[in-house]
Amino acid sequence: MCDNSGHLPVLPNQVCDLLDPQQGDVIVDLTAGRGGHAELLAKRAGENATVILFDLDAENLQFATSRLEKLGISVESHHESFVTAASTLTRAGIQAHCVLADLGFSSNQMDDPIRGFSFGSDGPLDMRLDSSKGTTAADLVNSLSEKELADTIYFLGEEPYSRRIAQKITLERQEKPILHTARLAQLVRDAYGARAHSSRLHPATRTFMALRIAVNAELDALDALLLDVETGGRKVDSGGWLHPTAKIAVISFHSLEDRRVKQSFVALEKSELAKRLTRKPIRATDEEKSFNPRSRPAKLRVVQLGS
Ligand SMILES: C[S@@+](CC[C@H](N)C(=O)[O-])C[C@H]1O[C@@H](n2cnc3c(N)ncnc32)[C@H](O)[C@@H]1O
């Protein structure tokens, strides 16, 4: 379910309560999406907050920017990966008080068949968050070796039938390239065979997730961000991108992401650079899960710099 922006922010109250933005704060939303979280955080901070937005998706970034501008909120936008956010902010001499990364993709991206994220409707096998450049899912599906495909689907999708699926894909693409989501979804279903009937998830769920993560190098981006948080935490007194008491919140949607965030935040605390504001990840309430099913796997972790 969505509001009229096409995406409902997950864990909205928990994000605002834990980041707790104050008047005059610099709020950095590294994954602006449709601007839902950014709007709530800016409103919570009051009049003098500055919001800085990053997103790989030009259309989402534009939407979020005008959403905030219409409310009279001071906003600055960057069409770039959050991988470069630390250097962009450092160059500009800006220190963030509140940082949010709500990982993955937004509902409107998922729901648009042209973007190729969904096996529910047919479209080009694209899956790029930034559709202006880079390798598409079709490029990967039609060029990786059978072993590379199997490893991608296994390690990034945790798909137990990865080898069988990779074998099916490499066999079928000899006939003609696999360019559409519906064909790939059908091939995965065929590879599952009779097991498809007993599978709780659609058989293509994990394969599509693995390809999306690979296309957008999502785990590399998260690793780079977590390193930038650590480096920023060490440099607070010498012009780093993070304010000495900055709060950083990350919302992840699968275990490969959450494990990284957890380990990084524990390490920050051990080195006395930060303290964790969430010992355990914050999850959606049953009520939120019922009106926003996207929130079901969401896990929120927050740290604050300073020990
Ligand atoms: C879950 S949505 C964010 C939704 C947002 N919090 C809201 O309330 O509307 C994730 C967004 O992050 C963007 N994104 C994903 N990886 C990114 C990256 N490495 N750098 C910048 N943006 C990224 C996606 O394009 C998408 O718009």
The ligand as an SDF file (V2000), in Angstrom:
LIG
                    3D

 27 29  0  0  0  0  0  0  0  0999 V2000
   13.5690    2.5130    0.2860 C   0  0  0  0  0  0  0  0  0  0  0  0
   13.7600    3.8580   -0.8350 S   0  0  0  0  0  0  0  0  0  0  0  0
   13.8070    5.2730    0.2090 C   0  0  0  0  0  0  0  0  0  0  0  0
   12.4470    5.8010    0.5370 C   0  0  0  0  0  0  0  0  0  0  0  0
   12.4700    7.0680    1.3390 C   0  0  0  0  0  0  0  0  0  0  0  0
   13.0260    6.8730    2.6610 N   0  0  0  0  0  0  0  0  0  0  0  0
   11.0730    7.6790    1.4430 C   0  0  0  0  0  0  0  0  0  0  0  0
   10.5850    7.9180    2.5610 O   0  0  0  0  0  0  0  0  0  0  0  0
   10.4570    7.9130    0.4010 O   0  0  0  0  0  0  0  0  0  0  0  0
   15.4230    3.7200   -1.3350 C   0  0  0  0  0  0  0  0  0  0  0  0
   15.9030    4.7980   -2.2850 C   0  0  0  0  0  0  0  0  0  0  0  0
   17.3250    4.7570   -2.2410 O   0  0  0  0  0  0  0  0  0  0  0  0
   17.8540    4.9110   -3.5230 C   0  0  0  0  0  0  0  0  0  0  0  0
   19.1740    4.2720   -3.4800 N   0  0  0  0  0  0  0  0  0  0  0  0
   19.4840    2.9750   -3.3440 C   0  0  0  0  0  0  0  0  0  0  0  0
   20.8180    2.8020   -3.3130 N   0  0  0  0  0  0  0  0  0  0  0  0
   21.3700    4.0410   -3.3820 C   0  0  0  0  0  0  0  0  0  0  0  0
   22.7100    4.5310   -3.3680 C   0  0  0  0  0  0  0  0  0  0  0  0
   23.7640    3.7160   -3.3050 N   0  0  0  0  0  0  0  0  0  0  0  0
   22.9010    5.8620   -3.4270 N   0  0  0  0  0  0  0  0  0  0  0  0
   21.8440    6.7200   -3.5090 C   0  0  0  0  0  0  0  0  0  0  0  0
   20.5620    6.3020   -3.5550 N   0  0  0  0  0  0  0  0  0  0  0  0
   20.3260    4.9760   -3.4920 C   0  0  0  0  0  0  0  0  0  0  0  0
   16.8330    4.2530   -4.4320 C   0  0  0  0  0  0  0  0  0  0  0  0
   16.9280    4.7740   -5.7450 O   0  0  0  0  0  0  0  0  0  0  0  0
   15.5170    4.6240   -3.7420 C   0  0  0  0  0  0  0  0  0  0  0  0
   15.0070    5.8150   -4.2510 O   0  0  0  0  0  0  0  0  0  0  0  0
  1  2  1  0
  2  3  1  0
  2 10  1  0
  3  4  1  0
  4  5  1  0
  5  6  1  0
  5  7  1  0
  7  8  2  0
  7  9  1  0
 10 11  1  0
 11 12  1  0
 11 26  1  0
 12 13  1  0
 13 14  1  0
 13 24  1  0
 14 15  1  0
 14 23  1  0
 15 16  2  0
 16 17  1  0
 17 18  1  0
 17 23  2  0
 18 19  1  0
 18 20  2  0
 20 21  1  0
 21 22  2  0
 22 23  1  0
 24 25  1  0
 24 26  1  0
 26 27  1  0
M  CHG  2   2   1   9  -1
M  END
$$$$
